[in-house]
Amino acid sequence: MEGANQTEVTEFILMGFSAFPELQWILFVMFLIIYLLTIATNTSIIAIVRSCPSLHCPMYVLLSNLSFLEIWYTSVTVPKMLAGLLLGNRSISVHGCITQMFFFFSMGSTEFFLLAVMAYDRYLAICHPLRYSTIMCNILCLKLSVVAWVSGFLASSVLTVAVSRLSFCGPNEIDHFFCDFVPLAKLSCSDTHLSKLVCFTLTWAIAGSSFLLTAGSYSCVIWTAWQMPSESGLQKALTTCGAHIAVTGIFYGSALSMYARPPVMESSDMDKVVSFFYCVLTPLLNPIIYTLRNNMVKEALRKPMTTSGLFRA
C-alpha cells in the first residue's frame, strides 16, 4: 500500500560534484579546458588526415574515425556537467536521461569494436606486410568501420529498451555527473534484475569479444616483431603498437572495473573517478598517445606551420 502513494518521477537531479560547493568554479574551469582540448585535438587529427593525401590509408582513416567518435563521446556527458557546475541547473528529464545513457553506451560500445579493428589493422600491417594493401583495402576499412558503429548502437539499444521499462517513483537524485546505468538502476522502484543482467551480459560480450581480437592481434604483432632480425624494425613495430596497447589498456581497464564487477564492489565516489578517466580524460589522451610518436602525422602537422613561416629561421 505504501507504493500506491508514490508518484512517478518525471525528472532526475544529477548531483555530480555538488558535495564540494567550494570547488565548483575550479572544477568548471578544469573540465572546460579538458573538453576544449579534446575537441581541438581530435578535430585537428580529422582535418590533418583529410587534408594530407599520404594519410589516406586504413590506419589513419581508422584513427580519424576514433577521433570523430571521441568528440561525440565526450560531448554526450561533459556539456551537461559544465552547465550544472556553472549555472547549478542539474535537472534532466527521465527521457533525456535515458537518451543520454543510450548515446553514451553507443559511443562506448563502438569504441570497443573500433579499437579491435585498429588492432587487426596493425596485425595485418606488421605480420603480413606484403599482403596488407591487398587485404586491408579502403572498401574493407569502410565496411569494418560501419560494422563497428552499427554494432555499438545496436548493443546500446538492447540495454536502453531494458532500462526504459523500469519505473522510477522514489528518490530522483542521481549520485553521478551523468546518466549512467549503475546509479540510475539504484533509483528504480521496480525489479532491476533483468536490466542488470542485460548490462552485465552486454559488457562482457562486447568487451570480451573485442578484447580477444585485440589481444590476439597484438600478441601476434609482438611475436612477429620479436623475431625481426633488424633492431630498428623491432623498435618501429613496438613503438607503433605500444601507443595502441596503452590506449586499449586504459579504456578496457576503466570500463570493465565500472560495469563488469560484483555489486558488493560498487562505490559512488569510485564510480565518478573511474568515469572521469574513461569518458572525460581518455578522449583527450587517445589522440595525443596515438600521434605523439607517429612521424607521418607529426610531419603532416609540421607542413602548414613551415609554410606559414612559424618554423622559418
C-alpha positions as CSV (number, residue, x, y, z in Angstrom):
1,M,0.0,0.0,0.0
2,E,3.0,2.2,0.6
3,G,3.9,2.1,-3.1
4,A,0.4,3.3,-4.1
5,N,1.2,6.8,-2.6
6,Q,4.4,7.1,-4.6
7,T,4.3,9.4,-7.6
8,E,6.2,8.7,-10.8
9,V,9.4,10.7,-11.2
10,T,9.5,13.0,-14.2
11,E,13.0,14.3,-13.9
12,F,16.3,13.5,-12.2
13,I,18.8,15.6,-10.4
14,L,22.4,14.9,-11.4
15,M,24.3,15.5,-8.1
16,G,27.7,15.4,-9.8
17,F,30.2,17.2,-7.6
18,S,27.7,19.2,-5.5
19,A,29.2,17.8,-2.3
20,F,32.1,20.2,-3.0
21,P,30.5,23.7,-3.4
22,E,33.7,25.5,-2.8
23,L,35.3,23.7,-5.8
24,Q,32.6,24.3,-8.4
25,W,34.5,27.1,-10.2
26,I,37.8,25.2,-10.1
27,L,36.1,22.0,-11.4
28,F,34.3,24.0,-14.1
29,V,37.5,25.6,-15.4
30,M,39.3,22.3,-15.3
31,F,36.6,20.3,-17.1
32,L,36.1,23.1,-19.6
33,I,39.8,23.2,-20.5
34,I,39.9,19.4,-20.9
35,Y,36.8,19.5,-23.1
36,L,38.0,22.3,-25.4
37,L,41.4,20.5,-25.7
38,T,39.6,17.2,-26.5
39,I,37.6,18.9,-29.3
40,A,40.6,20.8,-30.6
41,T,43.0,17.8,-30.7
42,N,40.5,15.4,-32.2
43,T,39.3,17.9,-34.8
44,S,42.9,18.6,-35.7
45,I,43.5,14.9,-36.4
46,I,40.5,14.6,-38.6
47,A,41.5,17.7,-40.5
48,I,45.1,16.5,-40.9
49,V,44.0,13.1,-42.2
50,R,41.5,14.6,-44.6
51,S,43.9,17.2,-46.0
52,C,47.1,15.1,-46.3
53,P,47.0,12.6,-49.2
54,S,49.8,10.5,-47.7
55,L,47.5,9.7,-44.8
56,H,44.6,8.4,-46.9
57,C,45.3,4.8,-45.8
58,P,43.3,2.5,-43.5
59,M,45.4,3.1,-40.3
60,Y,44.8,6.9,-40.4
61,V,41.2,6.6,-41.6
62,L,40.5,4.4,-38.6
63,L,42.4,7.0,-36.4
64,S,40.2,9.8,-37.7
65,N,37.2,7.6,-37.1
66,L,38.3,7.2,-33.5
67,S,38.8,11.0,-33.2
68,F,35.3,11.6,-34.5
69,L,33.9,9.1,-32.0
70,E,35.8,10.8,-29.1
71,I,34.3,14.2,-29.9
72,W,30.8,12.8,-29.6
73,Y,31.7,10.5,-26.7
74,T,32.8,13.4,-24.5
75,S,30.1,15.7,-25.8
76,V,27.4,13.4,-24.6
77,T,28.3,14.0,-20.9
78,V,30.6,17.0,-20.4
79,P,28.4,19.9,-21.6
80,K,25.6,19.0,-19.3
81,M,28.1,18.6,-16.4
82,L,29.6,22.0,-17.2
83,A,26.1,23.6,-17.2
84,G,25.5,22.1,-13.8
85,L,28.8,23.4,-12.4
86,L,28.3,26.9,-13.9
87,L,24.6,27.5,-13.6
88,G,23.6,25.0,-10.9
89,N,21.0,23.5,-13.3
90,R,21.4,19.8,-12.6
91,S,17.9,18.6,-13.6
92,I,17.3,16.3,-16.6
93,S,14.0,14.7,-17.7
94,V,13.6,10.9,-17.4
95,H,13.5,10.6,-21.2
96,G,16.5,13.0,-21.6
97,C,18.4,10.8,-19.0
98,I,17.7,7.6,-20.9
99,T,18.6,9.3,-24.2
100,Q,21.9,10.4,-22.7
101,M,22.6,6.9,-21.5
102,F,21.8,5.5,-24.9
103,F,24.3,7.6,-26.7
104,F,26.9,7.2,-24.0
105,F,26.7,3.4,-24.2
106,S,26.5,3.6,-28.1
107,M,29.8,5.5,-28.2
108,G,31.4,3.3,-25.6
109,S,30.4,0.1,-27.3
110,T,31.6,1.5,-30.7
111,E,34.9,2.3,-29.2
112,F,35.4,-1.3,-28.1
113,F,34.8,-2.5,-31.6
114,L,36.8,0.3,-33.3
115,L,39.9,-0.4,-31.1
116,A,39.6,-4.1,-32.1
117,V,39.5,-3.1,-35.8
118,M,42.6,-0.9,-35.3
119,A,44.4,-3.8,-33.6
120,Y,43.5,-6.1,-36.5
121,D,44.8,-3.4,-39.0
122,R,48.2,-3.3,-37.2
123,Y,48.3,-7.1,-37.1
124,L,47.9,-7.2,-40.9
125,A,50.4,-4.4,-41.5
126,I,53.2,-6.0,-39.4
127,C,52.5,-9.7,-39.6
128,H,51.5,-9.7,-43.3
129,P,53.2,-6.6,-44.8
130,L,53.3,-8.0,-48.4
131,R,49.5,-8.8,-48.4
132,Y,48.5,-5.8,-46.3
133,S,47.4,-3.4,-49.1
134,T,45.5,-6.3,-50.8
135,I,43.6,-7.4,-47.7
136,M,43.0,-4.1,-45.9
137,C,41.8,-2.1,-48.8
138,N,39.7,1.1,-48.5
139,I,36.5,-0.9,-49.0
140,L,37.2,-3.3,-46.2
141,C,38.3,-0.5,-43.9
142,L,35.0,1.3,-44.6
143,K,33.0,-1.9,-44.0
144,L,34.7,-2.6,-40.7
145,S,34.1,0.9,-39.6
146,V,30.4,0.8,-40.4
147,V,30.1,-2.6,-38.6
148,A,31.8,-1.1,-35.5
149,W,29.4,1.8,-35.4
150,V,26.2,-0.2,-36.2
151,S,27.1,-2.9,-33.6
152,G,27.7,-0.3,-31.0
153,F,24.4,1.4,-31.5
154,L,22.5,-2.0,-31.7
155,A,24.1,-3.2,-28.4
156,S,23.1,0.1,-26.7
157,S,19.6,-0.2,-28.0
158,V,19.1,-3.5,-26.2
159,L,20.2,-2.0,-22.8
160,T,18.1,1.1,-23.5
161,V,14.9,-1.0,-24.1
162,A,15.5,-2.8,-20.8
163,V,16.1,0.5,-18.8
164,S,13.0,2.2,-20.4
165,R,10.8,-0.5,-18.9
166,L,11.9,0.4,-15.4
167,S,9.7,2.5,-13.1
168,F,11.0,5.5,-11.1
169,C,8.8,6.6,-8.3
170,G,11.2,7.3,-5.4
171,P,14.2,9.5,-4.9
172,N,15.3,11.3,-8.0
173,E,18.8,12.3,-7.2
174,I,21.5,10.5,-9.3
175,D,24.8,10.4,-7.4
176,H,26.8,10.9,-10.6
177,F,27.6,13.6,-13.1
178,F,25.8,11.9,-16.0
179,C,23.0,9.3,-16.5
180,D,25.0,6.1,-16.1
181,F,23.3,2.7,-15.8
182,V,24.5,1.8,-12.3
183,P,23.3,4.9,-10.3
184,L,20.1,5.0,-12.5
185,A,19.2,1.4,-11.7
186,K,19.6,2.2,-7.9
187,L,16.7,4.7,-8.2
188,S,14.2,2.3,-9.8
189,C,11.3,1.1,-7.7
190,S,10.7,-1.9,-10.0
191,D,12.7,-5.2,-10.3
192,T,16.1,-4.4,-11.9
193,H,17.4,-7.9,-12.1
194,L,16.8,-8.3,-15.8
195,S,18.2,-4.9,-16.7
196,K,21.3,-5.6,-14.6
197,L,21.7,-9.0,-16.2
198,V,21.4,-7.3,-19.7
199,C,24.1,-4.7,-18.8
200,F,26.4,-7.3,-17.3
201,T,26.0,-9.7,-20.3
202,L,26.4,-7.0,-22.9
203,T,29.5,-5.6,-21.2
204,W,31.2,-9.0,-21.1
205,A,30.1,-9.9,-24.6
206,I,31.3,-6.6,-26.2
207,A,34.4,-6.2,-24.1
208,G,35.2,-10.0,-24.2
209,S,34.9,-10.4,-28.0
210,S,36.7,-7.2,-28.8
211,F,39.4,-8.0,-26.2
212,L,40.1,-11.4,-27.7
213,L,40.6,-9.9,-31.1
214,T,42.6,-7.0,-29.8
215,A,44.8,-9.2,-27.5
216,G,45.3,-11.8,-30.2
217,S,46.3,-9.2,-32.8
218,Y,48.8,-7.5,-30.6
219,S,50.2,-10.9,-29.3
220,C,50.9,-11.8,-33.0
221,V,52.4,-8.4,-33.6
222,I,54.8,-8.6,-30.6
223,W,55.8,-12.2,-31.6
224,T,56.5,-11.1,-35.1
225,A,58.4,-8.1,-34.0
226,W,60.5,-10.1,-31.6
227,Q,61.6,-12.4,-34.5
228,M,62.6,-9.5,-36.7
229,P,66.4,-9.6,-37.4
230,S,66.6,-5.8,-37.6
231,E,66.6,-4.0,-34.3
232,S,65.1,-0.9,-36.0
233,G,62.2,-3.0,-37.3
234,L,61.6,-4.4,-33.9
235,Q,61.7,-0.9,-32.3
236,K,59.4,0.6,-35.0
237,A,56.8,-2.2,-34.6
238,L,56.8,-2.0,-30.8
239,T,56.7,1.8,-30.9
240,T,53.7,1.8,-33.3
241,C,51.8,-0.7,-31.3
242,G,52.9,0.5,-27.8
243,A,50.6,3.5,-28.2
244,H,47.7,1.4,-29.3
245,I,48.2,-1.0,-26.4
246,A,48.3,1.9,-23.9
247,V,45.1,3.4,-25.2
248,T,43.4,0.0,-25.2
249,G,44.6,-0.8,-21.7
250,I,43.3,2.4,-20.2
251,F,39.9,2.1,-21.8
252,Y,39.3,-1.6,-21.1
253,G,40.6,-1.4,-17.6
254,S,38.3,1.6,-16.6
255,A,35.2,0.3,-18.4
256,L,35.4,-3.3,-17.0
257,S,36.0,-2.0,-13.5
258,M,32.8,0.0,-13.8
259,Y,30.4,-2.4,-15.5
260,A,31.7,-5.9,-15.0
261,R,32.2,-6.0,-11.3
262,P,30.3,-7.6,-8.4
263,P,27.6,-5.4,-6.8
264,V,29.5,-5.6,-3.4
265,M,32.3,-3.5,-5.0
266,E,30.0,-0.6,-6.0
267,S,31.0,2.8,-4.7
268,S,29.6,6.2,-5.9
269,D,32.8,8.1,-5.3
270,M,34.9,5.5,-7.1
271,D,32.4,5.4,-9.9
272,K,32.9,9.1,-10.5
273,V,36.7,8.8,-10.5
274,V,36.6,5.8,-12.9
275,S,34.0,7.5,-15.2
276,F,36.2,10.6,-15.3
277,F,39.0,8.5,-16.7
278,Y,37.1,6.8,-19.5
279,C,34.6,9.4,-20.6
280,V,36.5,12.7,-19.9
281,L,40.2,12.0,-19.8
282,T,40.6,9.1,-22.3
283,P,39.0,11.1,-25.3
284,L,41.8,13.7,-24.7
285,L,44.6,11.2,-24.2
286,N,43.8,9.0,-27.2
287,P,44.8,11.4,-30.0
288,I,47.8,12.5,-28.0
289,I,49.0,9.0,-27.4
290,Y,48.3,7.8,-31.0
291,T,50.1,10.7,-32.6
292,L,52.8,11.6,-30.1
293,R,55.3,9.2,-31.7
294,N,53.8,9.0,-35.2
295,N,56.2,10.6,-37.6
296,M,53.8,10.8,-40.5
297,V,51.2,12.7,-38.5
298,K,53.8,15.0,-37.0
299,E,55.3,15.7,-40.4
300,A,51.8,16.4,-41.8
301,L,51.2,18.8,-38.9
302,R,54.6,20.5,-39.5
303,K,54.0,21.3,-43.1
304,P,51.4,24.0,-42.8
305,M,53.4,25.5,-39.9
306,T,56.5,25.6,-42.1
307,T,54.6,27.1,-45.0
308,S,53.2,29.8,-42.8
309,G,56.7,30.7,-41.6
310,L,56.4,29.6,-38.0
311,F,59.5,27.4,-38.2
312,R,61.5,29.5,-40.6
313,A,64.8,30.8,-39.4
